[in-house]
């Protein structure tokens, strides 16, 4: 890591930027935010893993979290504490094989090329260019754009494009609706942490939301558009049930997370003043995306169940126990947003997980953030403005993934 030399004013701006982003965690899930902040002292280089009854094991040490995520012989996401456990209650026990069994390996092998850096950038350009043009025009002519609302609508539209559902792809209101429905589904898991067993009424609500979310899938799957995920599923030989389940998963995994990182990265660049470095040198765009993902870490916690006794970092963990990886804490331990920080090898890309469940949509998420930042940089360049400024911001309250409800920007 390169040493960072900052003036007092710059250091203050960076502290404020970090506080503004951290306050989003407190607004979204105060209890989880408390645990994430406490993780800084609970889990250290010397004692990476702590047992915290009734939560189970907790770590905020990046190398230990990665070791656990990569060790599929001793850890699983199918038992209590893992995301597979949540989905199995909602979709049925058939998902278990697809989530962590041989079916998962098969699916990941066949979908390896689903998103590459190039295909993801092309998807973003194709699906979002008209919305970007409209936002850029608005900014250049002196107007304001709510980046948080724009991001939600865009990721909703992206799902329409990926799944070949034209109604969502071309209609902003339908895209907003898809996002809000996905958010309601994720919200049902709000109070879960280590304990992922949902009460019966929540399971019923979740099943109804999945039905709404995927209402268009059967028709689109019957005659899938070329290049869509549905076509890929059909070619993989997946049936309608599995395809519908996968679509529901994508709509939840790839919407709130991306929208959160997009708006928060825009705010961090403005708050730290690093947008000016980026404006002068656009080759820093990948750094801006990476720092944005590191500092925001939208999936702030990843859970696993211990499936077989194992000793990790001096801790003896027993089958049936649970472990929570505080990835936000692990990633932000290395400092606040700074474009000059460089790659942090201890962390790699822990914001996308690690091992066999490493985020399937990582290239797409990166392209989405890069696309939004490019639109803002283009708008500033066209207007001859020094950058963008935030004129209003409100956090989202009681949501699974922290983010801005409103982040209104104008050109400076
Ligand atoms: C900034 C945006 C995103 C972040 C921070 C993020 C983060 C993550 C993380 C941490 C995991 C691993 C979870 C675990 O190990 O339990 C994951 C898995 C996954 N993500 Fe993402 N994600 C993002 C965007 C997306 C997008 C855009 C898509 C798809 C369009 C997507 C699809 C998936 C899928 C399908 C999985 C499950 C992979 C598996 O279990 O094999 N994600 N994501």
Boltz pocket constraint, residues with backbone or C-beta under 6 A from the ligand:
constraints:
  - pocket:
      binder: B
      contacts: [[A, 69], [A, 77], [A, 83], [A, 99], [A, 108], [A, 249], [A, 250], [A, 253], [A, 254], [A, 255], [A, 257], [A, 258], [A, 261], [A, 293], [A, 297], [A, 298], [A, 299], [A, 302], [A, 303], [A, 350], [A, 351], [A, 352], [A, 353], [A, 354], [A, 356], [A, 357], [A, 358], [A, 359], [A, 360], [A, 361], [A, 362], [A, 364], [A, 365]]
      max_distance: 6.0
